[in-house]
Amino acid sequence: MLKDYFIYSVRNLKNRGLRSWLTMIGIFIGIAAVVSLIGLGEGLRITVMSQFGFLGPDVLGVQASGLAFAGPPGTGVVEPLSDEIADKIRKVNGVEASFNRYIESVTVEFNDRQEIGISGSVPEGKNRKIFEAMVNLKAEEGRLLKDSDTKKVVLGNNFKDNDDFGKGIRVGDKVQINGIDFEAVGILEKKGSFIFDNVVLMNERTMFDVIGVKKEEVDVVAVKVDNINNVNQVKKNIDKLLRKERDVKEGEENFQVQSPQQTLEALNSTLFAVQLFVYIIAAISLAVGGIGIMNNMYTSVLERTKEIGVMKSIGAKNSAIFTIFFVESGLLGMVGGIIGIILGMIFAFGLSAAGRVFLGSELIQASVSLFLIFGALLFSFTLGTAFGLLPAYQASKLNPVDSLRSVK
């Protein structure tokens, strides 16, 4: 029986042709907006999470802030961190380990081609193992650095397949960093992080003596907390220490103490605000589409008064009439939702692909989950049926004698 209702409803919608399509425009726009912008937002969230996901919740990063220019985190600030600050942070209650990290923009030359890269320092001595554990550092090819290594580097996974150099870099290859010859002794496992998959790691001492990085200007201090439950308290203690060391008042800090989780929470809050704005716009569009469905169904009831009278006169029940119009309105919403989902996916993946091409960044991604697709489809069907309730009820209550008499 339900199959017959469905076939009958599809036939009626086809007969109304252009009017049915125009009715669904509001649904198209609303669902397409929701799917495309949520897909882009979710893709951005997943991508950013992958940049920090390899860091544990017991890790804190301390860096200077202020007037910064384009460059790696912690660089180009007015008042950089001093090299002795890590020793002072190490004495804070609840801190297991604390060591300086130096980050430098470098030129990487290989196969007679040159690219700009980011070099990161690897601490020496006992801090080396702590650092490797903090970021889960493992070599896919070759090995990691040793304290005795000079003019040797470990490269991020993307270097082994980097077409910008004409061919990938392999273990044992010679690369030039800032015009100086280095040997690649290892390739890191892929982490899905733009930061680590493109990094050039070298020993801290090598950065000072060979690259010429100033030891006194620290970019980031990495902090390992001894108990994950004390992260917030340790953060407060470090804030207090740095305010004293840098002679600034609370609320006027020229530094940041953050965990990866805090960064992700801030991103989620920003994305939620953007998505809330999208929801409001989409809700207006969907409301307009729903009103269009209701108007279409009311018009359909008026046009088919004679048809309803004939069906009732030969024994059709009120429930059957109600179901016919109810299914029709639901189909209008569902078809509008399907087309909106398709358009939304085209927009989401198309815009992300265009962004990657024009901006040259792999950070711009789109992610449309099955939950989002089915949720949008269910919502559009529910919207159609909700706005079709009153017209369907009106059709079911028509008196067959009056219906036949009113038609000339």
One Martini backbone bead per residue (centre of mass of N, CA, C, O) as a GRO file, in nm:
protein
  408
    1MET     BB    1   0.058   0.062  -0.022
    2LEU     BB    2   0.299   0.259   0.009
    3LYS     BB    3   0.394   0.225  -0.280
    4ASP     BB    4   0.146   0.353  -0.412
    5TYR     BB    5   0.175   0.629  -0.284
    6PHE     BB    6   0.450   0.690  -0.402
    7ILE     BB    7   0.383   0.670  -0.704
    8TYR     BB    8   0.153   0.879  -0.700
    9SER     BB    9   0.328   1.116  -0.596
   10VAL     BB   10   0.536   1.125  -0.822
   11ARG     BB   11   0.331   1.182  -1.050
   12ASN     BB   12   0.228   1.454  -0.936
   13LEU     BB   13   0.504   1.601  -0.935
   14LYS     BB   14   0.553   1.578  -1.239
   15ASN     BB   15   0.298   1.738  -1.328
   16ARG     BB   16   0.417   2.008  -1.176
   17GLY     BB   17   0.716   2.038  -1.226
   18LEU     BB   18   0.836   2.345  -1.201
   19ARG     BB   19   0.696   2.399  -0.927
   20SER     BB   20   0.853   2.185  -0.768
   21TRP     BB   21   1.137   2.305  -0.811
   22LEU     BB   22   1.081   2.586  -0.693
   23THR     BB   23   1.004   2.482  -0.409
   24MET     BB   24   1.310   2.353  -0.355
   25ILE     BB   25   1.517   2.588  -0.341
   26GLY     BB   26   1.533   2.641  -0.035
   27ILE     BB   27   1.641   2.358   0.029
   28PHE     BB   28   1.893   2.361  -0.134
   29ILE     BB   29   2.036   2.601   0.000
   30GLY     BB   30   2.033   2.512   0.294
   31ILE     BB   31   2.173   2.232   0.267
   32ALA     BB   32   2.424   2.328   0.110
   33ALA     BB   33   2.529   2.518   0.330
   34VAL     BB   34   2.561   2.313   0.554
   35VAL     BB   35   2.742   2.099   0.415
   36SER     BB   36   2.977   2.279   0.310
   37LEU     BB   37   3.058   2.437   0.577
   38ILE     BB   38   3.085   2.193   0.762
   39GLY     BB   39   3.288   2.041   0.588
   40LEU     BB   40   3.510   2.259   0.603
   41GLY     BB   41   3.526   2.280   0.912
   42GLU     BB   42   3.592   1.979   0.966
   43GLY     BB   43   3.847   1.970   0.794
   44LEU     BB   44   4.001   2.181   0.959
   45ARG     BB   45   3.988   2.040   1.232
   46ILE     BB   46   4.133   1.777   1.150
   47THR     BB   47   4.393   1.909   1.049
   48VAL     BB   48   4.472   2.056   1.312
   49MET     BB   49   4.472   1.806   1.493
   50SER     BB   50   4.711   1.668   1.338
   51GLN     BB   51   4.927   1.883   1.433
   52PHE     BB   52   4.870   1.793   1.764
   53GLY     BB   53   4.794   1.483   1.818
   54PHE     BB   54   5.096   1.378   1.900
   55LEU     BB   55   5.037   1.530   2.153
   56GLY     BB   56   5.005   1.537   2.472
   57PRO     BB   57   4.824   1.648   2.761
   58ASP     BB   58   5.128   1.683   2.921
   59VAL     BB   59   5.181   1.935   2.731
   60LEU     BB   60   5.378   2.236   2.709
   61GLY     BB   61   5.388   2.570   2.563
   62VAL     BB   62   5.644   2.823   2.547
   63GLN     BB   63   5.594   3.168   2.434
   64ALA     BB   64   5.636   3.443   2.277
   65SER     BB   65   5.484   3.766   2.240
   66GLY     BB   66   5.363   4.002   1.987
   67LEU     BB   67   5.547   4.140   1.742
   68ALA     BB   68   5.486   3.953   1.458
   69PHE     BB   69   5.611   3.783   1.189
   70ALA     BB   70   5.675   3.602   0.942
   71GLY     BB   71   5.688   3.274   1.082
   72PRO     BB   72   5.769   3.094   1.319
   73PRO     BB   73   5.705   3.012   1.621
   74GLY     BB   74   5.843   3.269   1.832
   75THR     BB   75   5.914   3.463   1.607
   76GLY     BB   76   5.950   3.807   1.578
   77VAL     BB   77   5.967   3.924   1.859
   78VAL     BB   78   6.029   4.161   2.088
   79GLU     BB   79   6.053   3.941   2.350
   80PRO     BB   80   6.229   3.693   2.393
   81LEU     BB   81   6.330   3.418   2.519
   82SER     BB   82   6.539   3.297   2.748
   83ASP     BB   83   6.773   3.038   2.803
   84GLU     BB   84   6.712   3.016   3.133
   85ILE     BB   85   6.399   2.952   3.163
   86ALA     BB   86   6.396   2.639   3.165
   87ASP     BB   87   6.536   2.605   3.443
   88LYS     BB   88   6.308   2.748   3.602
   89ILE     BB   89   6.069   2.569   3.513
   90ARG     BB   90   6.187   2.297   3.626
   91LYS     BB   91   6.129   2.404   3.937
   92VAL     BB   92   5.846   2.364   3.906
   93ASN     BB   93   5.579   2.235   4.033
   94GLY     BB   94   5.516   1.942   3.820
   95VAL     BB   95   5.784   1.933   3.657
   96GLU     BB   96   5.972   1.707   3.469
   97ALA     BB   97   6.033   1.885   3.198
   98SER     BB   98   6.272   2.130   3.042
   99PHE     BB   99   6.317   2.278   2.709
  100ASN     BB  100   6.464   2.406   2.440
  101ARG     BB  101   6.346   2.561   2.130
  102TYR     BB  102   6.454   2.584   1.787
  103ILE     BB  103   6.339   2.800   1.516
  104GLU     BB  104   6.412   2.791   1.154
  105SER     BB  105   6.457   2.945   0.864
  106VAL     BB  106   6.536   2.764   0.560
  107THR     BB  107   6.743   2.647   0.306
  108VAL     BB  108   6.671   2.387   0.067
  109GLU     BB  109   6.912   2.186  -0.116
  110PHE     BB  110   6.832   1.978  -0.411
  111ASN     BB  111   6.895   1.895  -0.718
  112ASP     BB  112   6.926   2.210  -0.791
  113ARG     BB  113   6.708   2.281  -0.567
  114GLN     BB  114   6.496   2.530  -0.395
  115GLU     BB  115   6.376   2.562  -0.051
  116ILE     BB  116   6.162   2.644   0.205
  117GLY     BB  117   6.221   2.582   0.555
  118ILE     BB  118   6.199   2.404   0.874
  119SER     BB  119   6.396   2.423   1.162
  120GLY     BB  120   6.463   2.191   1.431
  121SER     BB  121   6.547   2.123   1.748
  122VAL     BB  122   6.752   1.889   1.932
  123PRO     BB  123   6.803   1.779   2.220
  124GLU     BB  124   7.040   1.697   2.460
  125GLY     BB  125   7.078   1.418   2.618
  126LYS     BB  126   6.815   1.344   2.826
  127ASN     BB  127   6.612   1.523   2.649
  128ARG     BB  128   6.593   1.352   2.395
  129LYS     BB  129   6.404   1.122   2.496
  130ILE     BB  130   6.177   1.306   2.586
  131PHE     BB  131   6.121   1.431   2.311
  132GLU     BB  132   6.063   1.166   2.155
  133ALA     BB  133   5.819   1.093   2.340
  134MET     BB  134   5.638   1.347   2.313
  135VAL     BB  135   5.637   1.310   1.968
  136ASN     BB  136   5.679   1.027   1.865
  137LEU     BB  137   5.974   0.962   1.754
  138LYS     BB  138   6.026   0.810   1.426
  139ALA     BB  139   6.191   0.600   1.200
  140GLU     BB  140   6.148   0.481   0.873
  141GLU     BB  141   6.438   0.577   0.791
  142GLY     BB  142   6.702   0.492   0.945
  143ARG     BB  143   6.769   0.749   1.189
  144LEU     BB  144   6.831   0.913   1.460
  145LEU     BB  145   6.977   1.129   1.649
  146LYS     BB  146   7.291   1.216   1.790
  147ASP     BB  147   7.510   1.379   1.988
  148SER     BB  148   7.758   1.339   1.768
  149ASP     BB  149   7.615   1.491   1.555
  150THR     BB  150   7.730   1.653   1.249
  151LYS     BB  151   7.587   1.754   0.977
  152LYS     BB  152   7.300   1.627   1.054
  153VAL     BB  153   6.977   1.496   0.940
  154VAL     BB  154   6.621   1.493   0.992
  155LEU     BB  155   6.338   1.415   0.796
  156GLY     BB  156   6.051   1.455   0.680
  157ASN     BB  157   5.836   1.257   0.496
  158ASN     BB  158   5.791   1.456   0.245
  159PHE     BB  159   6.088   1.444   0.123
  160LYS     BB  160   6.068   1.156  -0.025
  161ASP     BB  161   5.814   1.300  -0.224
  162ASN     BB  162   5.943   1.566  -0.341
  163ASP     BB  163   5.886   1.739  -0.643
  164ASP     BB  164   6.046   2.011  -0.605
  165PHE     BB  165   6.332   1.839  -0.646
  166GLY     BB  166   6.246   1.596  -0.865
  167LYS     BB  167   6.318   1.428  -0.600
  168GLY     BB  168   6.368   1.230  -0.349
  169ILE     BB  169   6.485   1.192  -0.027
  170ARG     BB  170   6.750   0.998   0.105
  171VAL     BB  171   6.936   0.806   0.276
  172GLY     BB  172   7.262   0.970   0.234
  173ASP     BB  173   7.198   1.228   0.134
  174LYS     BB  174   7.279   1.546   0.009
  175VAL     BB  175   7.225   1.857   0.175
  176GLN     BB  176   7.142   2.203   0.172
  177ILE     BB  177   7.186   2.432   0.448
  178ASN     BB  178   7.245   2.739   0.390
  179GLY     BB  179   7.492   2.616   0.199
  180ILE     BB  180   7.528   2.355   0.376
  181ASP     BB  181   7.645   2.046   0.426
  182PHE     BB  182   7.432   1.756   0.459
  183GLU     BB  183   7.317   1.457   0.617
  184ALA     BB  184   7.079   1.210   0.566
  185VAL     BB  185   6.988   0.977   0.837
  186GLY     BB  186   6.663   1.038   0.827
  187ILE     BB  187   6.311   0.931   0.817
  188LEU     BB  188   6.013   1.005   0.914
  189GLU     BB  189   5.728   0.932   1.021
  190LYS     BB  190   5.410   0.965   0.943
  191LYS     BB  191   5.166   1.215   1.094
  192GLY     BB  192   4.981   1.437   0.940
  193SER     BB  193   5.185   1.679   0.977
  194PHE     BB  194   5.296   1.969   0.850
  195ILE     BB  195   5.524   2.016   1.045
  196PHE     BB  196   5.672   1.723   1.066
  197ASP     BB  197   5.664   1.645   0.749
  198ASN     BB  198   5.865   1.932   0.700
  199VAL     BB  199   6.107   1.886   0.876
  200VAL     BB  200   6.435   1.996   1.010
  201LEU     BB  201   6.646   1.804   1.196
  202MET     BB  202   6.873   1.922   1.455
  203ASN     BB  203   7.107   1.985   1.651
  204GLU     BB  204   7.152   2.228   1.871
  205ARG     BB  205   7.459   2.278   1.823
  206THR     BB  206   7.436   2.308   1.516
  207MET     BB  207   7.263   2.566   1.516
  208PHE     BB  208   7.483   2.740   1.650
  209ASP     BB  209   7.763   2.664   1.486
  210VAL     BB  210   7.641   2.651   1.179
  211ILE     BB  211   7.376   2.837   1.143
  212GLY     BB  212   7.362   3.079   1.379
  213VAL     BB  213   7.199   3.053   1.624
  214LYS     BB  214   7.070   3.209   1.899
  215LYS     BB  215   7.075   3.103   2.224
  216GLU     BB  216   6.926   3.356   2.370
  217GLU     BB  217   6.681   3.293   2.152
  218VAL     BB  218   6.387   3.158   2.229
  219ASP     BB  219   6.099   3.011   2.094
  220VAL     BB  220   6.059   2.734   2.270
  221VAL     BB  221   5.916   2.574   2.559
  222ALA     BB  222   5.927   2.253   2.669
  223VAL     BB  223   5.671   2.080   2.867
  224LYS     BB  224   5.665   1.828   3.125
  225VAL     BB  225   5.419   1.673   3.299
  226ASP     BB  226   5.385   1.447   3.569
  227ASN     BB  227   5.062   1.522   3.584
  228ILE     BB  228   4.768   1.547   3.415
  229ASN     BB  229   4.597   1.668   3.664
  230ASN     BB  230   4.817   1.934   3.682
  231VAL     BB  231   4.819   2.124   3.435
  232ASN     BB  232   4.671   2.384   3.528
  233GLN     BB  233   4.856   2.446   3.771
  234VAL     BB  234   5.122   2.460   3.619
  235LYS     BB  235   5.041   2.689   3.434
  236LYS     BB  236   5.001   2.898   3.660
  237ASN     BB  237   5.294   2.883   3.766
  238ILE     BB  238   5.429   2.974   3.502
  239ASP     BB  239   5.287   3.241   3.473
  240LYS     BB  240   5.398   3.359   3.738
  241LEU     BB  241   5.696   3.338   3.669
  242LEU     BB  242   5.694   3.508   3.401
  243ARG     BB  243   5.587   3.771   3.519
  244LYS     BB  244   5.835   3.811   3.697
  245GLU     BB  245   6.067   3.785   3.483
  246ARG     BB  246   5.910   4.009   3.275
  247ASP     BB  247   5.755   4.234   3.422
  248VAL     BB  248   5.434   4.161   3.438
  249LYS     BB  249   5.102   4.180   3.433
  250GLU     BB  250   4.800   4.076   3.466
  251GLY     BB  251   4.690   4.094   3.121
  252GLU     BB  252   5.012   4.172   3.003
  253GLU     BB  253   5.118   3.943   2.847
  254ASN     BB  254   5.431   3.835   2.652
  255PHE     BB  255   5.301   3.541   2.667
  256GLN     BB  256   5.265   3.171   2.627
  257VAL     BB  257   5.060   2.906   2.779
  258GLN     BB  258   5.018   2.593   2.606
  259SER     BB  259   4.808   2.348   2.491
  260PRO     BB  260   4.684   2.158   2.246
  261GLN     BB  261   4.394   2.155   2.365
  262GLN     BB  262   4.355   2.464   2.372
  263THR     BB  263   4.380   2.509   2.072
  264LEU     BB  264   4.139   2.325   1.995
  265GLU     BB  265   3.924   2.471   2.162
  266ALA     BB  266   3.950   2.742   2.017
  267LEU     BB  267   3.876   2.632   1.739
  268ASN     BB  268   3.597   2.516   1.812
  269SER     BB  269   3.475   2.788   1.896
  270THR     BB  270   3.508   2.927   1.623
  271LEU     BB  271   3.353   2.719   1.451
  272PHE     BB  272   3.087   2.741   1.604
  273ALA     BB  273   3.032   3.037   1.538
  274VAL     BB  274   3.024   2.997   1.232
  275GLN     BB  275   2.808   2.768   1.228
  276LEU     BB  276   2.585   2.932   1.363
  277PHE     BB  277   2.558   3.131   1.132
  278VAL     BB  278   2.485   2.919   0.923
  279TYR     BB  279   2.229   2.811   1.061
  280ILE     BB  280   2.068   3.073   1.040
  281ILE     BB  281   2.069   3.098   0.734
  282ALA     BB  282   1.957   2.814   0.677
  283ALA     BB  283   1.691   2.846   0.836
  284ILE     BB  284   1.571   3.062   0.657
  285SER     BB  285   1.578   2.899   0.395
  286LEU     BB  286   1.410   2.656   0.505
  287ALA     BB  287   1.158   2.818   0.576
  288VAL     BB  288   1.100   2.910   0.291
  289GLY     BB  289   1.081   2.623   0.177
  290GLY     BB  290   0.849   2.528   0.363
  291ILE     BB  291   0.642   2.740   0.268
  292GLY     BB  292   0.650   2.646  -0.024
  293ILE     BB  293   0.534   2.366   0.031
  294MET     BB  294   0.268   2.457   0.157
  295ASN     BB  295   0.169   2.617  -0.086
  296ASN     BB  296   0.178   2.387  -0.288
  297MET     BB  297  -0.025   2.200  -0.134
  298TYR     BB  298  -0.265   2.391  -0.125
  299THR     BB  299  -0.288   2.416  -0.431
  300SER     BB  300  -0.327   2.114  -0.482
  301VAL     BB  301  -0.592   2.085  -0.330
  302LEU     BB  302  -0.756   2.282  -0.509
  303GLU     BB  303  -0.697   2.136  -0.786
  304ARG     BB  304  -0.796   1.835  -0.643
  305THR     BB  305  -1.094   1.831  -0.550
  306LYS     BB  306  -1.225   1.632  -0.745
  307GLU     BB  307  -1.036   1.394  -0.693
  308ILE     BB  308  -1.110   1.366  -0.394
  309GLY     BB  309  -1.415   1.321  -0.436
  310VAL     BB  310  -1.389   1.060  -0.602
  311MET     BB  311  -1.229   0.890  -0.397
  312LYS     BB  312  -1.448   0.912  -0.170
  313SER     BB  313  -1.695   0.800  -0.339
  314ILE     BB  314  -1.526   0.505  -0.365
  315GLY     BB  315  -1.392   0.477  -0.044
  316ALA     BB  316  -1.193   0.673   0.055
  317LYS     BB  317  -1.010   0.756   0.314
  318ASN     BB  318  -0.879   0.997   0.508
  319SER     BB  319  -0.602   0.858   0.548
  320ALA     BB  320  -0.535   0.831   0.246
  321ILE     BB  321  -0.536   1.132   0.172
  322PHE     BB  322  -0.328   1.218   0.380
  323THR     BB  323  -0.093   1.036   0.280
  324ILE     BB  324  -0.057   1.149  -0.001
  325PHE     BB  325   0.019   1.447   0.088
  326PHE     BB  326   0.238   1.372   0.289
  327VAL     BB  327   0.431   1.229   0.089
  328GLU     BB  328   0.470   1.463  -0.106
  329SER     BB  329   0.603   1.661   0.094
  330GLY     BB  330   0.836   1.470   0.172
  331LEU     BB  331   0.955   1.450  -0.116
  332LEU     BB  332   1.025   1.743  -0.152
  333GLY     BB  333   1.228   1.750   0.082
  334MET     BB  334   1.413   1.508  -0.003
  335VAL     BB  335   1.495   1.602  -0.286
  336GLY     BB  336   1.610   1.868  -0.187
  337GLY     BB  337   1.821   1.732  -0.002
  338ILE     BB  338   1.980   1.570  -0.212
  339ILE     BB  339   2.064   1.811  -0.386
  340GLY     BB  340   2.194   1.972  -0.154
  341ILE     BB  341   2.412   1.763  -0.087
  342ILE     BB  342   2.549   1.757  -0.361
  343LEU     BB  343   2.615   2.059  -0.372
  344GLY     BB  344   2.771   2.071  -0.104
  345MET     BB  345   2.998   1.872  -0.189
  346ILE     BB  346   3.095   2.030  -0.431
  347PHE     BB  347   3.168   2.286  -0.278
  348ALA     BB  348   3.358   2.172  -0.063
  349PHE     BB  349   3.566   2.019  -0.252
  350GLY     BB  350   3.609   2.249  -0.455
  351LEU     BB  351   3.712   2.473  -0.258
  352SER     BB  352   3.946   2.310  -0.135
  353ALA     BB  353   4.096   2.262  -0.400
  354ALA     BB  354   4.129   2.559  -0.477
  355GLY     BB  355   4.282   2.640  -0.220
  356ARG     BB  356   4.529   2.455  -0.265
  357VAL     BB  357   4.614   2.580  -0.534
  358PHE     BB  358   4.626   2.895  -0.463
  359LEU     BB  359   4.783   2.854  -0.167
  360GLY     BB  360   4.962   2.589  -0.132
  361SER     BB  361   4.778   2.416   0.081
  362GLU     BB  362   4.695   2.119   0.277
  363LEU     BB  363   4.496   2.242   0.505
  364ILE     BB  364   4.272   2.242   0.289
  365GLN     BB  365   3.976   2.078   0.382
  366ALA     BB  366   3.726   1.816   0.348
  367SER     BB  367   3.441   1.683   0.559
  368VAL     BB  368   3.192   1.431   0.487
  369SER     BB  369   2.974   1.270   0.667
  370LEU     BB  370   2.730   1.038   0.711
  371PHE     BB  371   2.586   1.189   0.936
  372LEU     BB  372   2.541   1.450   0.772
  373ILE     BB  373   2.382   1.326   0.538
  374PHE     BB  374   2.152   1.186   0.700
  375GLY     BB  375   2.071   1.434   0.862
  376ALA     BB  376   1.990   1.615   0.621
  377LEU     BB  377   1.782   1.419   0.502
  378LEU     BB  378   1.597   1.394   0.750
  379PHE     BB  379   1.538   1.695   0.781
  380SER     BB  380   1.410   1.749   0.501
  381PHE     BB  381   1.179   1.545   0.536
  382THR     BB  382   1.063   1.664   0.797
  383LEU     BB  383   1.005   1.941   0.681
  384GLY     BB  384   0.806   1.855   0.462
  385THR     BB  385   0.598   1.715   0.651
  386ALA     BB  386   0.541   1.951   0.842
  387PHE     BB  387   0.437   2.148   0.601
  388GLY     BB  388   0.212   1.912   0.512
  389LEU     BB  389  -0.002   1.869   0.733
  390LEU     BB  390  -0.228   2.080   0.682
  391PRO     BB  391  -0.297   2.013   0.386
  392ALA     BB  392  -0.358   1.711   0.441
  393TYR     BB  393  -0.585   1.761   0.644
  394GLN     BB  394  -0.767   1.925   0.458
  395ALA     BB  395  -0.805   1.703   0.242
  396SER     BB  396  -0.929   1.480   0.440
  397LYS     BB  397  -1.194   1.684   0.517
  398LEU     BB  398  -1.331   1.668   0.265
  399ASN     BB  399  -1.631   1.681   0.108
  400PRO     BB  400  -1.741   1.502  -0.155
  401VAL     BB  401  -1.990   1.670  -0.243
  402ASP     BB  402  -1.854   1.952  -0.230
  403SER     BB  403  -1.623   1.887  -0.422
  404LEU     BB  404  -1.800   1.822  -0.675
  405ARG     BB  405  -1.972   2.092  -0.670
  406SER     BB  406  -1.718   2.305  -0.690
  407VAL     BB  407  -1.684   2.185  -0.969
  408LYS     BB  408  -1.705   2.302  -1.323
   0.00000   0.00000   0.00000
